[in-house]
């Protein structure tokens, strides 16, 4: 469906009562209406908002490529009825800004990339960077507090619990990998890993141009493929990490080569897997998989 048609749906929804004003649940609880473009951000803000936030995530299907997502008229209506919209930005979900260009009154937008000082062309996968995630958590909490100042202390308490208790297994897995495997060379299929590897202390040696090409769906150079073939054949990498939601023919070929050379493989996904998982459970499970692959590589 075209963006112009969706904009018309958005304007119609605005005229029928979307926008400002904290909602009240059937039980009389103040509720901030939140829409997250992607479910990884939606999972986090849902946990921060607790009983005082009603969160809808638009991209939830693990088989959907967020880079090429086409919004629907239903998405436009949901956005129009929100008070707070969380978008990734950095060119990852440009359709959000297009839908919101009708400028419905009273909608606060949290653009993750803008908050982090990033621009189109930078690596958009910021939910794989623990430091960036903490920054976003702080901004989410601040936005919820501004929209529902009466429950300011509630949101502050939710943030403290989320960061200190809920994320503890996630933080512990990161620290464990850094402590035991820091400096180990690894290969990867796309740019998600370029955001994650520094936090884990891993040395990602796959050419950055290859990682970006796979992530953005552009052509891969022959030189990059030859470099990666050499890295696998000569065991220059200890493990290979790939995104199971973006397996191109080039990635398939590298997987076959890695397995033939008995190089352990670890998997990640772009969005929550399964869709019902929480951010922290999903991320921790993947980190433990990476840790196990490193252990198989010889410790």
N, C-alpha and C positions, 0 to 999 in steps of 0.2 A: 504494500500500500504506500502511496506517495506521501511525502512529508507534508505537502499542502493540505491534503485531505485530513491528515492527523492533526495539523494545526487547527483546522476547522472544528474537529472533535474536541480539541483542547479548549478552544474559545467557548464552545457550547457548554462544556462542563463547568467552566469558570462562571458563566452567567447563571448556572443553576445551583451555585452555592459552594464551590470549592474555595480553597485559600485559607485566609486567616481565621484565628479563633481556635483555642484549644478545645478539642472535642471532649465529651463526657460519655463514659461507658454506661451500659445498662445498670451497673452497680453504683453509679455516681462517681466513679474515679476519673480524674483528669487524664486525658490520653493525647499525646502528640502523634499526629498522623505522619508517618515516615515512609518514603519510597526509596529503595536502594536499587540502582540500576543492576547491580550484580549481587548474588547471594552471599559472597564472602564478606562484603561490607555489611550486607543486611543482617547476617548472623551476629556480627559484633555489636551493631547498634541495637539490635533486639535485646541482647543480653544486658547492655548498658541501660536501656530504657525500662526494662522490666515491665511491671504492670502499668506504667505510665507512658508506654509507647505502643503504638499499633504499627507494625512494620510489614511492608509488602516488598518482596524482591521480584524484579522483572525477569532477569535471566537466571533460571533455576535448572534447566535441563542440561545434564552433563554432556549430552551429545551436541549442544549448541556451541558454535564458535562465537564468542563475544565480539571478536574483531569484525565479523560480518553480520551481526544481528540486525534484523529488520523489525522495527517496532510496529505494534498493532494499534488499532483505534482504542482497544481496551487499555493499552499502556498509557495512551494520551489521557484517557478519562481518569485513570488512577493517579497520574502525575498531577492533574488539575485539582484533584481533591486532597492533595497533600499539604502539609505545612513545612516539611523538611525533605529535600531531595538530596541523596548521596550519590554522586557520580564519580567515576574513577578519573575521568579527564585524560590528559596527555595523548589525545587522539584515539583513545580506546573505545569510547562510547559517544561519539560526536552527535548521535541522534538525540541525546538527552537535551543538549542546548538548543537544538533545532526545534524540539517540541516545546521547550520553555520560552522560545523567542516571542511567543504571544504575550509574555510578561504578565502572567496572572498575579494579581496582588496578593501579598502575604506569604509567598513561598520563599523559604530560605534555602539556598543551595550550598552544599558542601562539595566543592570540587577538590578531590584529593590531590591531584597533580598541582593545582594552583596553590593549595595550602603548603605543599612541600617545595614550592619554588621551581617546579619543573614545567617543561613546555613540550608541545608536539614534537616528536622525534626522539625524545628521551625514552628510556625503558619504562613502559607503563605498568609493569607487574609489581606494584609497590606493596601489595599484600604479602609478598614473599620476603620483605625486608623488615625484620623485627623492630628496628628503630623507627622506621616510617609508620609502622602499625601503632606504636605507642603515641606518636604525634597525632595520628588520626583519632585515636581513642580520646585524647584530650580535647580535640576540636569537636568531636561528636558530643561529648559530655557538655561542653560549653554551649553548643547549639541547643541541646535539649533544655538546659537550664534557662536559656534566654526565652525559649518558647513556653516554658512552664516554670516560671520563677518560684511559684509556691512550693514546688517539689525539688528545689535546688539541692537541698541536703540529701534527699533520696538519691538523686543522680550521682552526687559526689561519693556517696557510700557504695553505690553499684560499681563505680569506676575503681575504687580502691580494692574491692573484693575481686573484680575481674582481673586486675593487673597482678595482685599479690597471691591470689588463691587459684582462680580459674586457669590462668595462663602458666601456673607453676610447672606442670608436666611438659609443656611446650618449651618453656625457658630451660628446663633441666636437660631436655634432649639436645638443644642447641649447644649448651655448655659442655655436655658429654662428648659431642662430636669434636668441638674445638679442642678440648683437653687431650683427646687421644689421637686425632687424625689431622691436626693442623698442618698445613703445608702439603698435604697429599694431592697429587695431580689428578684431575678428573676430566671427563668429557661429557658433553651434553648435546641435546637435540635442539634447544632453543633458548631464547633470552630470559625466560623465567629464572633459569639457574644462575644467570649472571647477577641477578639481584640477591639471590639466596646464598651463593657460595662464599662471599666475603664474610657474612655473619657466621658461617660455619668454619671459617678458617681454611677452606679448601681452595686449591689453586686450579681454577678453570682455564684450561689451555686450548679449548676449542676456539677457532677464529671467531671473533665477535661479529664479523660480517655474515658468517654462516648462521649464527644464532638469530640474528635479526631477520635474515631472509626467510628462515623457516617460520619464525613468529609472525611475520607480516605477509607470508604467502608470495614472496617474490622469487626471482630466479637465483639459484645457487651457482657460484662460480666453480669452474673445473679445478682451479687452484685450491679452493677451500676443500673440495671433496678429496683431492689428493692428499692434502695435509692431514685430514682426519683419518683417511685410510692408513697413512704412515703411523699416526699416533696409536691407532688400534693394533696394527700389525707388529709394531715394535714395542708394544706394551708401555708406551709413554704415559698412558692413563691407567689408574687403578680400578675405576668404575666408570660406567656410562649411565647417565641419568636422562630419561626422556619423558616427554609429556604424552601420555596415552590418548589425549584428546586431539592431538595434532601429529599424526604419524604419516608423513609423506613418503613417497618411494625412496627418497634419499635417506630418510631416517630408517626405513625398513632395511635398507641395504647395510647401514651401519650397525643396526641391531644384529643382523645375521653375522657380520664380521666379528663383532664383540663376543658373541656367544661361541663362535667357532674358535676364538682365541682364549676362551674360558675367562673372559673379563666379566665380573659380576655386573648385573644391570639393576638399577633402581628406578621406580616409576613415580611420577607426580602427575597431577591434573591441574587444569586451569581454573576450574570452578569446583565447588563442593562435591565430593564423591563419597557416599551417595548424597543426593540433594538434601536429604534430611539431616545430614551431619552438622555439627557445630564447627565453627572455624577452628577452634583449638584441637578438637578431636581429629579432624581431617589433617591438619598440619602436623600434629604430633605423630600420627600413624605414618605419614610420609617420611618424617625425620628418622623414625625408628627403622624404616626400610632402608634409608640411605646408610645409617649406621651399621645395619646388618650386612649390607653389600660391602662396605669398607672392611668389616671384620672378615668376610669371605676372601677379600683380596689379599689377606695376609697380615692384617693388623699393623 
